[in-house]
Amino acid sequence: MTTSLTIGDYEVTAVLDSPGPPRDPSTVFPTVPAKDWDPYRSFALDSEGMWLPDWCSHIIRAASGEGPVILVDSGMGDVVHQHTGKKGQLLNNLAALGIQPEDVDIVVTTHCHGDHIGWNVAYGEGNGTPALTFPSATHWIAARDWGHYTKPENSNPAFDKSVKPLKQLGALKLVEGVEQLAPGITTLPTNGHTPGHQCVLIESGGDTGVLTGDLFHNVVQVTEQTWCPTFDWNTDMSTESRQRLLNRAMNERWTVFTGHLPTGTSIGNIVSEAGKTVWKAL
Ligand SMILES: [Zn+2]
């Protein structure tokens, strides 16, 4: 059960916020006939045919202790989730790693959906004024997502609650394409799931790791790369981004850190087996 791996000079650790709600694959992938799931049911769905996602963030830290503490995505946040009856556990799980909110230097958002931005800001009980959860951090948001979700016609309550206030709080950095977070660590645009969806690429000491956000949601999409969930904003674009990145990850033997595969199987490699591209958890 791998939840942490070293990529060159960096340690990358999966940090769970919460299990997501069980989802019916016929609702999430409405264009995929039920029988097409049959070869994958035993490992991609549970015994009742439901997809069980996790909501997972990651911490990137230099093994030396030098350099920034980078949080990739901030989960669903400080609200009680109907399906668990509990709040997200991101802050508790960071504390278990010895990381307090003020230790985080950069929060990089793969994309501006509610399950990736939830802990960005907290609202006081009485006056509802937003405050930064990670008071020392700069939030790296793709300029394309910012441009999209700040248009009134694309209004999104989660964005308005958890991303928009970052500007007035002086913690917003808009990312244009490939930008360096730390030596060897860059953003990597993989647009389509949202207009500005981005991965985080780590190239260090001859190793490469990639944090894929919502480039794919279920392990089935490593093999069936054209299957798109209803959450994808532009399915042509998301398919192209998925195919291109998974190909590179396979050919160049990258380590892949995912946002929604179940904890313990969420870190792996993309490999070719019997003529099919498949997920190999590490
Ligand atoms: Zn997501």
Residues whose N, C-alpha, C, O or C-beta is under 5 A from the ligand:
A	BS01	ZN	D115 D214
